[in-house]
Amino acid sequence: MMSRRAFQAGAGLLATLACAGALQAETYTCGTQAGAHPLLSETRYSIGGAGFDLAPSPEIRNGSCIGTGSFFISFALLPGNYVVTVDLGGPQQSSTTVKAEARRLMLLNVATAPGRHTVQQFAVNTRTTDLPDGRKVQIKPREAGSLRWDSKLTLEFAGTNPSVRSIQIAPAPAIPAVYLAGDSTVVDQDKEPWAAWGQVLPLFLDSGVAVANHAESGETIASSTSALRFEKIFSTLRAGDYLFLQFGHNDQKPGSDYVPAATTYSELTRKYIALARKRGATPVLVTSMNRRTFDENGHIRDTLAPYPQTVRSLAEETRTALLDLNACSRQLYEGLGPANSRELFVYAPANTYPDQPEALHDDTHFNAFGAYELARCVVTEIRTAGLPLARHLRRDVAAFDPAHPDSPAAVSIPPSPTVDTNTPYGR
């Protein structure tokens, strides 16, 4: 376990090197080019290095790494924020989607013609479970070995003939981060067919801000406190950052871990609002999205009361920005209707995925399309709330009307190769 002195020394060294300009951008190229780290077929990732990881190496041809399916490249990095610049394209027509860490969506379906290329940028955040005093975040068994909690940055290149020519990774200690705390509807779901809005949000943001998603399946605001997830957030949260809080789905469930809305839930929410402001960060409250529960008239039934209204009242009481995802999701589901709204959630006939003998019918957890639509709701709410964060939305992010959502056919997100049909942790 890392001691507090070692942790502080490492952080101090990182800051010193950054100030001295010793932490330089590192460039990796497919094939050999002067002044860059070469990525060759035999360049496989090892601790402390960089290379292809988790799947067979792609073909390397004409200065491009070219996959027939997803391929992964990992880079050993210290925790923090980084700006990544990728030069996409190859000798054949390609459509490349880039995901970071545990399927965090960074770039979607970037098309390049044969022999052409395009340069794109995005920001990423990496972390480990270490805390400054030597303790560690108390992660769940499913998180052990997760790409969300390791000492490397992993990029996945997916799509049709996914192709990349070069990758530059530059430390970005000065850019703000958006910290997310929440449950399975927010977390970076690391396996298909599950997805959540927190892992799609980076797609809509420019390279001037990183998303640090600390949400986890099955969490309440109280369990995230006892598991030291909030301690981890506040160990790096600083002035200019944002802290998004979305809880309720698990807090409401009866039993020993029930978190009453009027007492513990409200008290902890007030506590984290105050602590964020003390650090110079901006707290943001997010109401939980609805479950897919229609009444006989085609309207969504409220299964989360009183938590969404409690969050609205706390936002007004504390003068905190509010993203009303509960209201937006109602419009979204009702806009699609009882039958078509299934397209947002994990529904699959038996044997759609390996080792899946029974059909999947889940009206709480989202697939990639559902996560994308919920992330668009979040973006809409960011604009409506007038958050300065809206300045970091990508220029091509169009307005979104949840009552008239996208067609599933219009949103094609290439799947990752890792699959687990077990429902994400509930409480």
Secondary structure by P-SEA (a helix, b strand, c coil): cccaaaaaaaaaaaaaaaaaccccbbbbcccccccccccccccccccccccccccccccccccccccccbbbbbbbbcbbbbbbbbbccccccbbbbbbcccccccccccccccccbbbbbbbbbbbccccccccccccccccccccccccbbbbbbbcccccccbbbbbbcccbbbbbbbbccccccccccccccccccccccccccccccccccccccaaaaaaaaaaaaaaccccccbbbbbbbccccccccccccccccaaaaaaaaaaaaaaaacbbbbbbcccccccccccccccccccaaaaaaaaaaaaacccccaaaaaaaaaaaaacccccccccccccccccccccbbbbbcccccaaaaaaaaaaaaaaaaaacccccccccccccccccccccccccbbbbbcccccccccccc
